[in-house]
């Protein structure tokens, strides 16, 4: 028998976990609800609750065992389900709220952190079920604790459903109003997507797509702190070297996801789906994507050069991560949520980062305008227009984009909102004062784009 | 699939803390008590700071890895030592292609 590890390797792993916040952000079990479909709402509720609780009964225990076995924290255990607008397509919006509450009870019973899939896919148009679900979102999110919701309003192949974009502006505002006592946390549990992936383990946008197996394990890793550290250690590296350093680090981070995903899959006897190799920040100091960009040599995240720095980071993370895992999927890229990233919050506070720059940054990274608080007197049309801009970026660039924006009811730009935990807190950011109302009220669909003539 | 190897029963124990007499003796005694076989030890002291890395085989162990980890971590804390027991796969996956 040979001892195959250098002392430095063992120390590096331990340091990454204990000093640089390397962790597994989430093990997410995807569960299909298609076999629960039944007309009677009482039995539908029961079947959904029973299936989720049965399939995920060991998820939390197994997560904790694996975490101890390998000595790496697993922060969240989550469940995603088939979009409820599909699984419960015949229900009214009152019925949809009842299903949300059944999911919430299941999540509570299991001890998981979130359950995603109170969702609808409406890129090309609405079914009755889609409309009922969308109407139910504000009440469902304000009366549950664990349920997350998402609506896909556009794809590169279908274009953008602008009627849905208009409606989602109203829904987001309504969510924030209904949960204004908690700084609008309802809106923090709702994501509007273009090109939503069907195997995303991250919340609030996780749902279990209809092309997925009955049950699957997806894993999301996290490691901005580790990348920030390595970038800081090499201030003189040119961009080629910098990219290589990030690739090597991303490889190591993603390998942890692969290991944990395989271990969880084996222990739970559920097929392993994908590793989402995203760099997901947390509000913890040092676990920041903004800090990586600043360590590359920018005085503050948001200044000129930020988009280029982020493009390099995002690409290197994908290159390193893709080799580390046999199946990569989900959102896979660097996240730039504001409230969840202490460096982003600081950049906003000092005036280095605004909504327009964040929008530009989303052209080159995953996922979109994320966890951004805007003034409470914002109009629903302005929110819709922000969604439309972001969806256009996703549609044209053939990538996932999303908007998770929180109108801070009763607050103005510069004041703060606090959500606590992984969601963090953030300063309220300015939106443009000029109206987009007439544009948003046109209705209809933005046609799918041409994919040749690609300038 | 070739990436999944037969899982070994090996674990890595790391002990970090202020140097004191009897650290290795304590760990070795505990391991003998639980029938854990020591395969390799490396130890250094840097400015009174003790670091030990030990590779052990848990095949014949009377304790599960997680229980052993909890026991050593708790007793280590009382001695002012940070003790971790991790399955070797975490290091294999991270550092070996």
Interface residues (C-beta under 8 A of the other chain):
Chain A: X1 X3 X4 X5 X7 X9 X10 X11 X13 X14 X65 X68 X69 X70 X71 X72 X252 X255 X256 X258 X259 X262 X326
Chain B: X1 X3 X4 X12 X14 X39 X40 X42 X44 X51 X53 X55 X65 X66 X69 X70 X84 X85 X86 X87 X88 X89 X90 X91 X92 X93 X94 X95 X96
